[in-house]
């Protein structure tokens, strides 16, 4: 054991070949956590970034500075799509987001801030930092856009389950590496004495052998008299190991998607059940976040008096309703006199048309009360 121990300790690669290092430290892989979170959060952020922000007064759209800020260019460094994607990403990942309007009328997202809460007065924010600049003043709640995500499930999952997944992933990765590494046995002729010279020759033989194998598809190394090398094959586990790692990553993504309300098929790009999945996503994931943003904008940008007088901020996100696919339903809604044509346009996320004719109820089918029809012939 003395000779083998001496040789192995001078060559760590050979030591790992013999699986003598039983104290393998598990590395918690942060990229596994980021991979699952970014896949799901970016999916939501990209969809909400496609929203149309409409400032309405008496059912007519206003084209003003707010329209330009929210739909075209919020600030000098971001487009509207980039701004809202970052806004939603920060909202979900950090559980809250703060946006402020600068003195130059730029709407920017705070990278960090501290919130001071009061019982009878509006809360305020201090130490608001944008990139490398920190404001030396307070921002009252009624002067900022602040939204909390309030998803305790995701927070608890991030704190606990990710560690378990990372440990399991690390173990499977280490097992895969051990299963597919090249292993060999070096034999020493019994006629050779175990002195320093012989041990030195054996170590030199091992070093040259490993150097021949390193990063080469074809390896040739000299065979010395008195030393023999036999490769030990453990079988081909590569396909099975990679499949297990892929399933583990997919399982983690699915768990995060379920918490956020995203159908798994959409995250993985599966189109077999696309229509059902997109409806579920819009109703249970996309729409609630859009409504949070819409409520906050109506509360902060529009005063109570303006709101009661008919001024609104409407946020139209993606919808599962398709005009072409629902053409027959649209015809029935209008033909039965249940909706005006402008109301139907609003149902499908389109703007009203400034035409009085489209605000009239019309009936193009023979809908009438049952008692209006009498049977039999006239006498």
Beta strands, then each sheet from edge to edge (+ up, - down):
strand 1: 52-57
strand 2: 60-62
strand 3: 96-101
strand 4: 107-109
strand 5: 112-116
strand 6: 124-130
strand 7: 133-134
strand 8: 139-140
strand 9: 144-148
strand 10: 183-188
strand 11: 227-232
strand 12: 311-316
sheet 1: 2+ 1- 12+
sheet 2: 4+ 3- 9+
sheet 3: 5+ 6- 7+
sheet 4: 5+ 6- 8+
sheet 5: 10+ 11-
end
